[in-house]
Amino acid sequence: MRERTWLNWAMHVGFYLLLAASALRLVSRHGMVPQTVTSLAVCALLALAYAAGIVGWNRLGRRGRLVWLGGVAAVWLALVMLAPSFSWCAVPLLFLCLRLLDARGFAVAAAALTLVVIVAQLEIARELDVSLILAPVGIAAMTAVIFGELQRESAARQLLIDDLISTRGTLADSRHRTGVLEERERLAREIHDTLAQGLTSMGILLQAADRMWATDPTQARAHVRRAAAAAADNLDEARRFVRDLQPPGLVDVSLPEALARLCADADGTGPRVRFRLAGEEYPLAPEVQAALLRVAQAALANVRDHAGPAAGTAAGTAAGTAAGTAAGTAAATVTATVTLSYLDGEVTLDVFDDGVGFASPAPAPGRGYGLRAMRDRLAEVHGVLVVESAPGEGTAVAARVPAAWPPRVLDGGGPA
């Protein structure tokens, strides 16, 4: 339960004011006689004991606070026996009992404190006066009721705050689930309206071509060409879907682990792939991790599809260069190295292969989506992509991304 800090400090200040007032009354009434000096010494001890509890409140714990309260009450009782004028310090002590004791314990403590005050006031008056009995009882009752009501109000308010926080968390979860369902429905509609329809059209065209292959080869080939065009269109749509999705390889694993797993999987399906980690790993934003993982996937796909001798031969034939021909006859085994480097202020990802390379990074007509997609992804996280290659000397793909995300914006409007 969250306590009222201002009320606690008001009671602490009130305790010391009552203590000081009682001490001044004692000195003014009796002077600095030996009993007064002894009472003032016990008063100083009580002040120090009370202050120790205030300073160490958060470190004491519940049991330690109860022990402290018992010690303070014992010193106060001894002081009241020496000088009954200190009995009114019972009001702040009653407040402490209300904070630290349960209902039964508080009732016993309140009765004991009230009885001590009554006896002390009768001792000062030295004659029986009913008001000296009723006044402490009334003050104790009003104090208990007021403080108890404040405690109950504070508890009710804290319960309301907890309910609001819980409701906010539930609402956030509900919104998240709703967003997931809406995204699934959107993807389902997109797939149905594009990929599913395209695949259906391809199936119909291929079935028609199969039926007409013997009787009308020309029309059958036309159907096959139309099916191939539909396949290309659906491949573009699939790539667009993949680009918009969060990489599943980053679920419950770090970026270096995801890259190591990616290299291990690629090593068994094509070129030999090695993974290297440089620098000490530090946290990165999910957007940055997703972009780097996608770049690594695309770069390794390019190594698998274009770094081998077949690609080199085609490039050499198209360019008509001796270098391209030599690259085309290179060894069939290609080795790729993926290096993730955690630097001061930025993260770099380098993918190098010793394959056939190429003379110019300009893609052939209708191709080159991988490089364009890599640059687009890196641009979303303020990163850059550099591609270097030469016929017969392999290819290097280097991505650089700022470690901080979102990037700090300078006064001029650009990222820091």
VOMARSE-623146 format. One record per residue (C-alpha): residue in one letter; x, y, z. Coordinates in nm, 2 decimals. Example, Ala and Ser with C-alpha at 12.3 -4.5 7.8 and 13.67 -1.06 7.14 Angstrom:
<recs>
REC r     xx     yy     zz
REC A   1.23  -0.45   0.78
REC S   1.37  -0.11   0.71
</recs>
This chain:
<recs>
REC r     xx     yy     zz
REC M   0.00   0.00   0.00
REC R   0.13   0.34  -0.09
REC E   0.16   0.56   0.21
REC R   0.10   0.94   0.24
REC T   0.45   1.08   0.26
REC W   0.34   1.42   0.37
REC L   0.13   1.28   0.66
REC N   0.43   1.07   0.78
REC W   0.66   1.37   0.79
REC A   0.39   1.58   0.96
REC M   0.37   1.32   1.24
REC H   0.75   1.31   1.26
REC V   0.77   1.69   1.29
REC G   0.49   1.68   1.54
REC F   0.67   1.43   1.76
REC Y   0.98   1.65   1.78
REC L   0.77   1.96   1.85
REC L   0.59   1.78   2.13
REC L   0.92   1.66   2.26
REC A   1.08   2.01   2.25
REC A   0.77   2.16   2.42
REC S   0.77   1.91   2.69
REC A   1.14   1.96   2.75
REC L   1.09   2.34   2.78
REC R   0.80   2.30   3.02
REC L   1.01   2.07   3.23
REC V   1.30   2.31   3.25
REC S   1.07   2.61   3.31
REC R   0.88   2.44   3.59
REC H   1.16   2.26   3.78
REC G   1.49   2.42   3.66
REC M   1.81   2.23   3.60
REC V   1.79   2.00   3.90
REC P   1.94   1.64   3.87
REC Q   1.61   1.48   3.78
REC T   1.56   1.74   3.50
REC V   1.91   1.67   3.36
REC T   1.84   1.29   3.37
REC S   1.50   1.35   3.20
REC L   1.67   1.56   2.93
REC A   1.93   1.29   2.87
REC V   1.65   1.03   2.83
REC C   1.47   1.28   2.60
REC A   1.78   1.31   2.38
REC L   1.81   0.93   2.37
REC L   1.44   0.91   2.26
REC A   1.50   1.17   1.99
REC L   1.80   0.98   1.86
REC A   1.62   0.64   1.86
REC Y   1.32   0.80   1.68
REC A   1.55   0.96   1.42
REC A   1.74   0.62   1.36
REC G   1.41   0.46   1.27
REC I   1.32   0.74   1.02
REC V   1.66   0.72   0.85
REC G   1.67   0.34   0.83
REC W   1.30   0.29   0.76
REC N   1.34   0.13   0.42
REC R   1.62  -0.10   0.53
REC L   1.46  -0.22   0.85
REC G   1.18  -0.44   0.70
REC R   0.86  -0.52   0.89
REC R   1.01  -0.71   1.18
REC G   1.29  -0.45   1.22
REC R   1.03  -0.17   1.23
REC L   0.83  -0.35   1.50
REC V   1.15  -0.40   1.71
REC W   1.23  -0.03   1.66
REC L   0.87   0.07   1.76
REC G   0.90  -0.14   2.08
REC G   1.23   0.02   2.17
REC V   1.10   0.38   2.11
REC A   0.79   0.30   2.32
REC A   1.00   0.16   2.61
REC V   1.23   0.47   2.61
REC W   0.92   0.70   2.60
REC L   0.76   0.51   2.89
REC A   1.08   0.55   3.10
REC L   1.08   0.92   3.01
REC V   0.72   0.96   3.11
REC M   0.79   0.80   3.45
REC L   1.06   1.06   3.50
REC A   0.87   1.35   3.36
REC P   0.49   1.31   3.30
REC S   0.48   1.61   3.08
REC F   0.63   1.40   2.79
REC S   0.31   1.19   2.79
REC W   0.16   1.38   2.49
REC C   0.42   1.24   2.26
REC A   0.19   0.94   2.26
REC V  -0.01   1.09   1.97
REC P   0.27   1.04   1.71
REC L   0.34   0.70   1.86
REC L  -0.02   0.61   1.81
REC F   0.01   0.70   1.45
REC L   0.32   0.46   1.42
REC C   0.12   0.18   1.58
REC L  -0.16   0.23   1.32
REC R   0.10   0.20   1.04
REC L   0.28  -0.10   1.17
REC L   0.03  -0.31   1.37
REC D  -0.28  -0.51   1.27
REC A  -0.63  -0.42   1.41
REC R  -0.60  -0.62   1.73
REC G  -0.24  -0.51   1.80
REC F  -0.34  -0.15   1.74
REC A  -0.63  -0.17   1.98
REC V  -0.41  -0.30   2.26
REC A  -0.14  -0.04   2.19
REC A  -0.39   0.24   2.18
REC A  -0.54   0.14   2.51
REC A  -0.20   0.11   2.67
REC L  -0.08   0.45   2.54
REC T  -0.41   0.62   2.65
REC L  -0.38   0.47   2.99
REC V  -0.02   0.60   3.03
REC V  -0.13   0.95   2.92
REC I  -0.42   0.95   3.17
REC V  -0.20   0.84   3.46
REC A   0.07   1.10   3.37
REC Q  -0.19   1.38   3.35
REC L  -0.33   1.28   3.69
REC E   0.02   1.27   3.83
REC I   0.08   1.63   3.71
REC A  -0.26   1.75   3.84
REC R  -0.22   1.55   4.17
REC E  -0.59   1.54   4.21
REC L  -0.88   1.35   4.04
REC D  -1.02   1.54   3.75
REC V  -1.27   1.36   3.51
REC S  -1.16   1.58   3.22
REC L  -0.81   1.44   3.25
REC I  -0.95   1.10   3.18
REC L  -1.20   1.19   2.91
REC A  -0.97   1.42   2.71
REC P  -0.70   1.15   2.64
REC V  -0.97   0.90   2.55
REC G  -1.13   1.14   2.31
REC I  -0.81   1.24   2.16
REC A  -0.70   0.88   2.11
REC A  -1.04   0.79   1.96
REC M  -1.04   1.09   1.72
REC T  -0.68   1.02   1.62
REC A  -0.75   0.65   1.55
REC V  -1.06   0.73   1.35
REC I  -0.90   1.00   1.14
REC F  -0.58   0.81   1.07
REC G  -0.77   0.49   1.01
REC E  -1.00   0.66   0.75
REC L  -0.69   0.81   0.58
REC Q  -0.54   0.46   0.56
REC R  -0.85   0.31   0.42
REC E  -0.89   0.59   0.17
REC S  -0.52   0.54   0.06
REC A  -0.58   0.16   0.03
REC A  -0.89   0.21  -0.18
REC R  -0.71   0.46  -0.40
REC Q  -0.42   0.22  -0.44
REC L  -0.65  -0.06  -0.53
REC L  -0.82   0.16  -0.79
REC I  -0.48   0.25  -0.94
REC D  -0.38  -0.12  -0.95
REC D  -0.71  -0.20  -1.12
REC L  -0.65   0.07  -1.38
REC I  -0.30  -0.05  -1.44
REC S  -0.43  -0.41  -1.48
REC T  -0.71  -0.29  -1.71
REC R  -0.46  -0.09  -1.92
REC G  -0.24  -0.40  -1.96
REC T  -0.54  -0.61  -2.05
REC L  -0.66  -0.35  -2.30
REC A  -0.31  -0.34  -2.45
REC D  -0.31  -0.72  -2.48
REC S  -0.65  -0.71  -2.64
REC R  -0.54  -0.45  -2.89
REC H  -0.23  -0.65  -2.97
REC R  -0.44  -0.96  -3.03
REC T  -0.69  -0.76  -3.24
REC G  -0.40  -0.62  -3.44
REC V  -0.26  -0.97  -3.50
REC L  -0.60  -1.10  -3.61
REC E  -0.65  -0.79  -3.84
REC E  -0.30  -0.85  -3.99
REC R  -0.38  -1.21  -4.05
REC E  -0.70  -1.13  -4.21
REC R  -0.53  -0.87  -4.43
REC L  -0.26  -1.12  -4.54
REC A  -0.53  -1.38  -4.60
REC R  -0.71  -1.13  -4.83
REC E  -0.39  -1.03  -5.00
REC I  -0.29  -1.39  -5.06
REC H  -0.64  -1.49  -5.18
REC D  -0.67  -1.19  -5.42
REC T  -0.32  -1.22  -5.56
REC L  -0.12  -1.54  -5.50
REC A  -0.42  -1.78  -5.48
REC Q  -0.58  -1.63  -5.79
REC G  -0.26  -1.64  -5.98
REC L  -0.18  -2.00  -5.89
REC T  -0.53  -2.10  -5.99
REC S  -0.49  -1.92  -6.32
REC M  -0.15  -2.09  -6.37
REC G  -0.31  -2.43  -6.30
REC I  -0.59  -2.37  -6.55
REC L  -0.34  -2.26  -6.82
REC L  -0.11  -2.56  -6.77
REC Q  -0.40  -2.80  -6.77
REC A  -0.53  -2.64  -7.10
REC A  -0.18  -2.66  -7.25
REC D  -0.15  -3.03  -7.15
REC R  -0.48  -3.11  -7.32
REC M  -0.39  -2.92  -7.64
REC W  -0.02  -3.02  -7.66
REC A  -0.08  -3.29  -7.92
REC T  -0.36  -3.13  -8.12
REC D  -0.26  -2.76  -8.12
REC P   0.11  -2.71  -8.00
REC T   0.11  -2.34  -8.09
REC Q  -0.18  -2.26  -7.86
REC A  -0.04  -2.49  -7.59
REC R   0.29  -2.31  -7.59
REC A   0.10  -1.98  -7.57
REC H  -0.08  -2.11  -7.26
REC V   0.26  -2.21  -7.11
REC R   0.40  -1.86  -7.17
REC R   0.10  -1.70  -7.01
REC A   0.14  -1.94  -6.71
REC A   0.51  -1.84  -6.68
REC A   0.42  -1.47  -6.69
REC A   0.16  -1.54  -6.41
REC A   0.43  -1.72  -6.21
REC A   0.66  -1.42  -6.24
REC D   0.39  -1.19  -6.12
REC N   0.31  -1.41  -5.82
REC L   0.68  -1.43  -5.74
REC D   0.69  -1.05  -5.72
REC E   0.39  -1.05  -5.49
REC A   0.54  -1.32  -5.27
REC R   0.86  -1.11  -5.24
REC R   0.66  -0.81  -5.13
REC F   0.49  -1.01  -4.86
REC V   0.82  -1.15  -4.73
REC R   0.96  -0.80  -4.72
REC D   0.68  -0.67  -4.49
REC L   0.71  -0.96  -4.24
REC Q   0.93  -0.98  -3.93
REC P   1.20  -1.24  -3.98
REC P   1.12  -1.56  -3.79
REC G   1.49  -1.63  -3.74
REC L   1.50  -1.36  -3.47
REC V   1.24  -1.52  -3.25
REC D   1.39  -1.59  -2.90
REC V   1.75  -1.57  -3.03
REC S   2.00  -1.29  -3.07
REC L   2.12  -1.15  -3.40
REC P   2.46  -1.34  -3.39
REC E   2.28  -1.67  -3.31
REC A   2.04  -1.61  -3.60
REC L   2.32  -1.54  -3.84
REC A   2.52  -1.84  -3.72
REC R   2.21  -2.06  -3.78
REC L   2.16  -1.90  -4.12
REC C   2.52  -1.98  -4.22
REC A   2.49  -2.33  -4.09
REC D   2.18  -2.39  -4.30
REC A   2.33  -2.23  -4.61
REC D   2.65  -2.44  -4.57
REC G   2.46  -2.76  -4.64
REC T   2.27  -2.64  -4.95
REC G   2.53  -2.47  -5.16
REC P   2.85  -2.28  -5.10
REC R   3.06  -2.33  -4.79
REC V   2.96  -2.05  -4.55
REC R   3.15  -1.94  -4.23
REC F   3.03  -1.69  -3.97
REC R   3.25  -1.46  -3.77
REC L   3.16  -1.23  -3.49
REC A   3.38  -0.92  -3.41
REC G   3.36  -0.69  -3.11
REC E   3.15  -0.72  -2.80
REC E   2.78  -0.77  -2.86
REC Y   2.54  -0.50  -2.73
REC P   2.16  -0.46  -2.77
REC L   2.01  -0.35  -3.10
REC A   1.67  -0.23  -3.19
REC P   1.44  -0.50  -3.35
REC E   1.43  -0.30  -3.67
REC V   1.81  -0.30  -3.70
REC Q   1.84  -0.67  -3.63
REC A   1.56  -0.75  -3.88
REC A   1.73  -0.54  -4.15
REC L   2.07  -0.70  -4.10
REC L   1.93  -1.05  -4.10
REC R   1.74  -0.99  -4.42
REC V   2.05  -0.84  -4.58
REC A   2.25  -1.15  -4.49
REC Q   1.98  -1.38  -4.63
REC A   1.96  -1.19  -4.95
REC A   2.34  -1.18  -4.99
REC L   2.38  -1.55  -4.93
REC A   2.10  -1.62  -5.18
REC N   2.29  -1.41  -5.44
REC V   2.61  -1.61  -5.36
REC R   2.42  -1.94  -5.41
REC D   2.26  -1.82  -5.74
REC H   2.52  -1.61  -5.90
REC A   2.87  -1.68  -5.75
REC G   2.91  -2.03  -5.91
REC P   3.08  -2.11  -6.25
REC A   2.75  -2.11  -6.44
REC A   2.69  -1.75  -6.36
REC G   3.04  -1.66  -6.44
REC T   3.02  -1.83  -6.78
REC A   2.70  -1.65  -6.86
REC A   2.85  -1.32  -6.76
REC G   3.16  -1.38  -6.96
REC T   2.96  -1.48  -7.26
REC A   2.74  -1.18  -7.24
REC A   3.03  -0.94  -7.18
REC G   3.26  -1.11  -7.43
REC T   3.56  -1.08  -7.20
REC A   3.84  -1.32  -7.12
REC A   3.80  -1.25  -6.75
REC G   3.44  -1.36  -6.76
REC T   3.53  -1.69  -6.94
REC A   3.80  -1.76  -6.69
REC A   3.56  -1.69  -6.41
REC G   3.31  -1.93  -6.57
REC T   3.57  -2.21  -6.56
REC A   3.66  -2.15  -6.20
REC A   3.64  -2.42  -5.93
REC A   3.29  -2.53  -5.86
REC T   3.32  -2.48  -5.48
REC V   3.25  -2.13  -5.36
REC T   3.33  -2.02  -5.00
REC A   3.15  -1.73  -4.83
REC T   3.23  -1.55  -4.51
REC V   2.97  -1.36  -4.31
REC T   3.12  -1.11  -4.06
REC L   2.91  -0.92  -3.80
REC S   3.11  -0.65  -3.63
REC Y   2.99  -0.45  -3.32
REC L   3.18  -0.12  -3.35
REC D   3.16   0.20  -3.15
REC G   2.84   0.37  -3.27
REC E   2.76   0.14  -3.56
REC V   2.72  -0.22  -3.66
REC T   2.86  -0.36  -3.99
REC L   2.77  -0.68  -4.18
REC D   3.01  -0.81  -4.45
REC V   2.94  -1.10  -4.68
REC F   3.23  -1.19  -4.90
REC D   3.25  -1.48  -5.14
REC D   3.54  -1.60  -5.36
REC G   3.31  -1.68  -5.66
REC V   3.32  -1.56  -6.01
REC G   3.22  -1.20  -5.94
REC F   3.10  -0.96  -6.21
REC A   3.22  -0.66  -6.40
REC S   2.94  -0.42  -6.31
REC P   2.68  -0.41  -6.03
REC A   2.41  -0.31  -6.28
REC P   2.16  -0.60  -6.29
REC A   2.02  -0.75  -6.60
REC P   1.67  -0.63  -6.71
REC G   1.40  -0.76  -6.48
REC R   1.66  -0.88  -6.21
REC G   1.85  -0.73  -5.93
REC Y   1.56  -0.72  -5.68
REC G   1.79  -0.85  -5.40
REC L   2.03  -0.56  -5.41
REC R   1.75  -0.31  -5.43
REC A   1.56  -0.47  -5.14
REC M   1.88  -0.47  -4.93
REC R   1.93  -0.10  -4.99
REC D   1.57  -0.03  -4.92
REC R   1.58  -0.22  -4.59
REC L   1.89  -0.05  -4.48
REC A   1.76   0.29  -4.57
REC E   1.47   0.24  -4.33
REC V   1.72   0.22  -4.04
REC H   1.95   0.49  -4.18
REC G   2.20   0.23  -4.31
REC V   2.40   0.21  -4.63
REC L   2.50  -0.08  -4.86
REC V   2.82  -0.10  -5.06
REC V   2.88  -0.38  -5.32
REC E   3.23  -0.44  -5.47
REC S   3.31  -0.71  -5.72
REC A   3.54  -0.79  -6.01
REC P   3.54  -1.08  -6.26
REC G   3.72  -1.38  -6.11
REC E   3.78  -1.20  -5.77
REC G   3.46  -1.26  -5.59
REC T   3.21  -1.02  -5.44
REC A   3.19  -0.82  -5.12
REC V   2.86  -0.69  -4.98
REC A   2.91  -0.45  -4.68
REC A   2.62  -0.31  -4.48
REC R   2.66  -0.03  -4.21
REC V   2.39   0.06  -3.97
REC P   2.40   0.31  -3.68
REC A   2.38   0.13  -3.34
REC A   2.14   0.38  -3.19
REC W   1.77   0.35  -3.30
REC P   1.58   0.57  -3.35
REC P   1.88   0.79  -3.45
REC R   1.93   1.12  -3.27
REC V   1.82   1.41  -3.49
REC L   2.05   1.72  -3.51
REC D   1.92   2.08  -3.53
REC G   1.97   2.07  -3.90
REC G   1.71   1.79  -3.94
REC G   1.95   1.50  -4.02
REC P   2.04   1.20  -3.81
REC A   2.33   1.24  -3.57
</recs>
